[in-house]
Amino acid sequence: MSKFRQHFFVCINQRPPFAKPSCGPQNANQILMMLTEEVEKRGLQEEVRITGSACLGPCDEGPAMVVYPEGTWYQHVTPEDVAEIVESHILNDKPVDRLIYTWPQQA
């Protein structure tokens, strides 16, 4: 059993210019920093873990984020979304519906 109630992975991958899209150039480091600061400010660092990660996969939908253990995926996250994610998802256990990423169905 994990020590943490939730673990947020924020993609901060940065590809070279002219490669396929990546989350890093889309304010991903700022999102990671803001999320970490907000969790610390609210004294939640013992129950919620925030980690920067390499590529999570849905590059065209970035910045991307995944939350475990429930496996909630977020897409197109902006710095302006961080407070809502903390308030809704972390404090009230309700994912932010408008940011939910749904993996495409395989044929």
C-alpha positions in Angstrom: 0.0 0.0 0.0 1.3 3.4 -0.9 2.2 6.0 1.7 0.3 8.6 -0.5 -3.4 8.9 -1.0 -2.8 10.3 -4.5 0.2 10.6 -6.8 0.2 13.2 -9.6 2.6 12.7 -12.5 3.0 15.9 -14.7 4.6 15.4 -18.0 7.5 17.8 -18.4 9.1 16.1 -21.5 10.7 18.5 -23.9 11.5 17.4 -27.4 13.8 19.3 -29.8 12.3 22.0 -32.0 10.4 20.8 -35.0 9.8 17.4 -33.5 6.3 16.2 -32.5 4.6 18.3 -29.8 5.7 17.9 -26.2 4.4 19.1 -22.8 7.6 20.9 -21.6 7.3 24.0 -23.9 3.6 24.4 -22.9 4.3 25.6 -19.4 4.5 22.1 -17.9 7.3 23.1 -15.5 5.3 26.0 -14.3 2.3 23.6 -13.8 4.5 21.2 -11.8 5.9 24.0 -9.6 2.5 25.5 -9.0 0.9 22.2 -8.1 3.8 21.3 -5.8 3.6 24.7 -4.1 -0.2 24.5 -3.7 0.0 21.0 -2.1 2.7 22.2 0.3 0.8 25.5 1.1 -2.2 23.4 2.2 0.0 21.0 4.2 -0.9 18.0 2.0 2.7 16.8 1.1 2.4 13.8 3.4 -0.6 12.5 1.6 -0.3 13.8 -2.0 2.8 13.3 -4.1 3.7 15.5 -7.1 6.3 14.2 -9.6 7.5 15.5 -12.9 7.7 12.7 -15.5 9.0 12.0 -19.0 6.5 11.5 -21.8 3.1 10.1 -20.7 1.9 9.5 -24.3 -0.9 11.8 -25.4 1.6 14.5 -26.7 -0.9 16.3 -29.0 -3.2 16.8 -25.9 -0.6 18.2 -23.5 0.3 19.3 -21.1 -0.7 15.9 -19.8 -1.1 14.7 -16.2 -2.1 11.3 -14.7 -3.3 10.7 -11.1 -2.8 7.4 -9.3 -4.1 5.2 -7.9 -7.4 5.9 -9.6 -5.8 6.5 -13.1 -7.4 9.8 -13.9 -5.8 11.4 -17.0 -5.8 15.2 -17.6 -5.2 17.0 -20.9 -4.5 20.6 -22.0 -3.7 21.6 -18.4 -2.8 25.2 -17.9 -1.3 27.1 -15.0 -4.8 28.6 -14.5 -6.2 25.1 -13.9 -4.0 24.2 -11.0 -6.1 25.8 -8.2 -9.2 24.1 -9.6 -7.4 20.7 -9.7 -6.3 21.1 -6.1 -9.7 22.3 -4.8 -11.8 19.8 -6.8 -9.7 16.7 -7.2 -7.4 16.7 -4.2 -9.6 18.3 -1.5 -13.0 17.2 -2.7 -12.0 13.9 -4.5 -13.8 15.1 -7.7 -11.8 15.1 -10.9 -12.1 18.2 -13.1 -14.4 16.9 -15.9 -13.5 19.5 -18.5 -9.8 18.4 -18.4 -10.3 14.7 -18.4 -8.5 12.8 -21.2 -10.1 9.7 -22.6 -7.9 7.4 -24.5 -9.1 6.7 -28.1 -10.7 3.4 -28.7 -8.7 0.8 -30.6 -10.3 -0.8 -33.7 
